[in-house]
Each structure stands twice: as C-alpha cells, then as structure tokens.
C-alpha cells in the first residue's frame, strides 16, 4: 500500500517516464527510507547505483544501513565490509567501521563488538566517530557485565571533546558503579549452605518454597532410610532404596542451590541493564 501510494504521488507530479530517471529513483529511495520501508529502500538505492556508479561509497553506505535497520544484519555487515574494501579512504570509512561494531552489538555479540572496534580504532580517523566507537566499547562491556572495564572507558570519556558523548559517559559511568554493587548471591556460599542444611541455599537466594520442599524431601527420605536400616539391618531393601533416593536428592539440592544463585544474579543484572537507555549513532 505504501509503495503504491508513493508511486502514484510520483506519477502525479512527473511525466510517466520521469520516475525512471536517476534523480527520481534516489528521491523515491529516500522517501522509502524516511517511511521506514528499509528493505525496499535498499532495492531502490541499488537501482540508483546502477545509473550512478560514481557515487558508490555514499550509496553503498546507505544500502548497508537499510539492511541494518531492516533486520538483515549479516547483509549489513557484508555491505559495510564491501565499502571498506573498495574505498578504504572514503569519507564513509570511519562510519562503516563504527557501524560494523554497532551491528555486532545489535546482534548481541558484545564480545565481538569490543574486539572489532578495539582493532579498528586506529583506522577510524573521524574524531567524533572515534569517540562514539569508544563509547560503544564501553556499552558492550556493560552488556557483558564487566563493570570495572566499562567504568574505566566511561571515566576516560568524561573528558571527551564531544559534549553529547561526555554527558552520556557520566550516566554510563554511574551504571558501571551501580553494577559492581548489585545485591548478588554467591554460588559457592549457596552450595555450602545447602551442604550443611538441605534447602538453606535456596532460602539464601529467596526461593522459600523450593527451600521447604527440598528440606521436606531430603528429610523424609533420609528418615525412612534410617527407619528401614533400624528395623531390618544393613540388608534392608527399604533402607538402601530410600537411602539412595535421599543421596540423589541431597546432591541435587546442592547443585540446584548453586544454579539458583546464578539464576538470581542473572535476573538481578538483566533487570538492572533493562533500565539502561542506549541510542546508537547512525
């Protein structure tokens, strides 16, 4: 519907054949881009590139950004990489390096984003883009919950000449400091507590229902195993059967407490990071 409306508007304002001029193809591509129809915009930019190959750097950059916005992240990365191969000295080269790192970030590949941007920083000649790439490295550290590394990056960026980056660095640095002080639980301590008293590790991580269930299960099977051995001696089938179950439940209680602490920590950090507002540069 959007495409048809756009075509009709061009048909009303131009001669029927005028749409196929490079200028109007570019106008139409820009229109689709502003309307958020990124994948169709990419197709129109490619059509324009056929007529005006001398503008390849700018148009290739726009095509890659369209793929990025359109959710085709692998195609976006290939597009930015192609631009860097064909025109490494282009005015869009610094942006392309940044955008590849940003695309990895959007994919959730934060470690890869850090690695790529760190290696690319010497080649990012645009001062603003260089600073924004450093900011993105810090954000990737935050997403990986590497609070101290993120804090170091944002502390340095508070001296940046780019005001917008400098202001955000103050906010992000506070996030890094708060991240280090989050009320997490020790998996080792959770396991130790459950070794001493079954269910205590679950209680430590706030899982009260699981703690009571674990204590009851281990306690009942342990008592029944004892009762079997007390009545029938060492050959008691009841004693060995329930004793084995009790041992399984006991070991499972320790392992479950360790996992419970890890899940608790992940939940706390994920909730904390969900409050982080991130705006990437384009």
C-alpha positions in Angstrom: 0.0 0.0 0.0 2.8 2.4 0.9 4.7 1.6 -2.3 1.6 2.1 -4.4 0.8 5.5 -2.7 4.4 6.6 -3.3 4.4 5.6 -6.9 1.1 7.4 -7.5 2.5 10.6 -5.9 5.5 10.5 -8.3 3.2 9.7 -11.2 1.0 12.7 -10.4 4.0 15.1 -10.2 6.1 13.9 -13.1 5.8 12.5 -16.6 5.2 8.7 -16.5 8.7 8.0 -17.7 10.3 10.5 -15.4 10.2 8.1 -12.4 13.0 6.1 -14.1 15.5 9.0 -14.1 18.3 8.5 -11.5 17.2 11.7 -9.6 13.7 10.4 -9.0 14.9 6.9 -8.2 17.0 8.5 -5.5 14.1 10.6 -4.3 11.9 7.5 -4.1 14.6 5.6 -2.2 15.0 8.4 0.3 11.2 8.5 0.7 11.0 4.8 1.5 13.9 5.3 3.9 12.2 8.1 5.8 9.0 6.0 5.9 10.8 3.1 7.5 10.5 0.8 4.5 14.2 0.0 4.6 14.4 -3.2 2.5 12.6 -1.6 -0.4 14.7 1.5 0.0 17.8 -0.7 -0.3 16.5 -2.1 -3.6 15.9 1.4 -4.9 19.3 2.6 -3.8 20.8 -0.4 -5.7 18.8 0.6 -8.8 20.1 4.2 -8.5 23.7 2.8 -8.1 23.3 1.1 -11.5 22.8 4.6 -13.1 25.3 6.5 -10.9 28.1 4.1 -10.0 30.5 7.1 -9.3 28.5 7.7 -6.0 29.1 4.1 -4.9 30.6 4.9 -1.4 27.7 7.0 -0.2 25.0 4.7 -1.7 26.7 1.5 -0.6 26.7 3.0 2.9 23.0 3.8 2.7 22.2 0.3 1.5 24.1 -1.3 4.3 22.3 1.0 6.9 19.0 0.0 5.3 19.8 -3.7 5.8 20.8 -2.9 9.4 17.5 -1.1 10.1 15.6 -3.8 8.2 17.0 -6.6 10.4 19.3 -8.1 7.8 22.3 -7.7 10.0 24.6 -10.2 8.2 23.9 -8.4 4.9 24.6 -5.1 6.6 28.0 -6.2 7.8 28.8 -7.6 4.3 27.8 -4.2 2.9 30.0 -2.2 5.2 32.9 -4.6 4.7 32.5 -4.2 0.9 32.6 -0.4 1.2 35.8 -0.7 3.2 37.4 -3.0 0.6 36.5 -0.9 -2.4 37.1 2.5 -1.0 39.0 2.4 2.3 39.8 6.1 2.1 36.2 7.2 1.7 34.6 9.8 3.9 32.2 7.0 5.0 35.0 4.6 6.0 35.1 5.7 9.7 31.3 5.4 9.8 31.5 1.9 8.3 33.9 0.7 10.9 31.6 2.0 13.6 28.5 0.5 12.0 30.1 -3.0 11.8 30.7 -2.8 15.6 27.2 -1.5 16.1 25.7 -4.3 14.1 27.6 -6.9 16.2 26.2 -5.0 19.2 22.6 -5.2 17.9 23.1 -9.0 17.3 24.0 -9.4 20.9 27.6 -10.3 20.0 29.1 -7.9 22.6 32.5 -9.5 22.9 32.9 -9.5 19.1 31.8 -5.8 19.0 34.6 -5.0 21.5 37.2 -6.9 19.7 36.3 -5.5 16.2 36.1 -1.9 17.4 39.3 -2.1 19.5 41.2 -3.3 16.5 39.6 -0.7 14.2 40.1 2.4 16.4 43.4 3.3 14.8 41.7 3.3 11.4 38.7 5.4 12.5 40.1 8.9 11.5 36.9 10.9 12.2 37.2 12.3 15.7 33.5 12.1 16.6 33.2 8.6 15.2 36.3 7.5 17.0 34.8 8.8 20.3 31.5 7.1 19.7 33.3 3.9 18.9 35.0 4.1 22.3 31.5 4.7 23.9 30.2 1.6 22.1 33.1 -0.4 23.5 32.1 0.7 27.0 28.4 -0.2 26.4 29.5 -3.6 25.2 31.4 -4.1 28.4 28.3 -3.1 30.3 26.2 -5.6 28.4 28.8 -8.3 29.3 28.5 -7.2 33.0 32.2 -6.3 33.0 31.6 -3.3 35.3 35.2 -2.3 36.0 36.2 -2.3 32.4 33.1 -0.3 31.4 33.8 2.1 34.3 37.4 2.8 33.0 36.1 3.5 29.5 33.4 5.9 30.6 35.7 7.6 33.2 38.1 8.5 30.3 35.2 9.6 28.0 34.1 12.2 30.6 37.0 14.3 29.3 35.8 13.9 25.7 35.6 17.0 23.4 32.2 15.7 22.1 29.6 17.1 24.5 26.9 14.5 23.8 29.4 11.6 24.5 30.8 13.4 27.5 27.3 13.8 29.1 26.3 10.2 28.4 29.7 9.0 29.8 28.7 10.4 33.2 25.4 8.5 33.2 27.0 5.2 31.9 29.8 5.5 34.5 27.2 5.6 37.2 25.7 2.5 35.8 29.1 0.7 35.9 29.5 1.7 39.6 26.0 0.5 40.5 26.6 -2.7 38.6 29.5 -3.5 40.8 27.3 -3.0 43.9 24.3 -5.1 42.8 22.9 -7.4 45.6 24.1 -10.7 44.0 24.4 -14.1 45.7 27.5 -16.3 45.9 27.0 -19.7 44.2 29.7 -21.1 46.4 28.0 -19.9 49.6 24.6 -21.2 48.3 26.1 -24.7 47.7 27.9 -24.6 51.1 24.7 -23.7 53.0 22.8 -26.5 51.3 25.5 -28.9 52.2 25.1 -28.1 55.8 21.3 -27.8 55.8 19.3 -29.1 52.8 17.3 -26.2 51.3 19.3 -23.5 53.0 21.0 -22.4 49.7 17.6 -21.9 48.1 16.5 -19.9 51.1 19.6 -17.7 50.7 18.5 -17.0 47.1 15.0 -16.1 48.1 13.3 -19.3 46.8 11.4 -20.1 50.0 9.0 -22.6 48.5 11.8 -24.6 47.0 13.7 -24.5 50.2 10.9 -26.0 52.2 10.2 -28.7 49.5 13.9 -29.6 49.5 14.1 -29.8 53.3 11.0 -32.0 53.4 12.1 -34.3 50.6 15.6 -34.9 51.9 14.3 -35.2 55.5 11.5 -37.7 54.8 13.6 -40.0 52.5 16.5 -39.8 55.0 14.3 -40.6 57.9 12.6 -43.5 56.0 16.0 -44.9 55.0 17.1 -44.7 58.7 13.9 -46.4 59.7 14.5 -49.2 57.2 18.0 -49.9 58.4 16.9 -49.7 62.1 14.3 -52.4 61.5 15.9 -54.8 59.1 19.6 -54.0 59.5 22.2 -53.5 56.8 20.3 -55.7 54.3 17.2 -53.6 54.3 15.8 -53.0 50.8 13.8 -50.1 52.1 16.9 -48.6 53.7 19.0 -48.9 50.5 16.3 -47.7 48.2 15.3 -44.7 50.1 18.9 -44.0 51.2 19.9 -43.9 47.5 17.0 -41.5 46.7 17.9 -39.4 49.7 21.5 -39.2 48.4 20.3 -38.2 45.0 18.0 -35.5 46.4 20.8 -34.3 48.7 23.3 -33.9 45.9 20.6 -32.3 43.7 19.8 -29.9 46.5 23.5 -28.7 46.5 23.7 -28.4 42.7 20.3 -26.7 42.5 21.3 -24.1 45.1 24.4 -23.2 43.0 22.3 -22.8 39.9 19.7 -20.9 41.9 22.3 -18.4 42.9 23.5 -18.0 39.3 19.9 -17.5 38.1 19.3 -15.0 40.8 22.4 -13.0 39.8 21.4 -13.1 36.1 17.9 -11.9 36.9 19.2 -9.0 39.0 21.7 -7.9 36.4 19.3 -8.3 33.5 16.7 -6.2 35.3 19.3 -3.6 36.0 20.5 -3.5 32.4 16.9 -3.3 31.2 16.8 0.3 32.6 19.8 1.3 30.5 18.8 3.6 27.7 21.1 3.2 24.6 21.0 5.3 21.5 23.4 4.2 18.7 24.8 6.7 16.2 23.9 6.4 12.5 
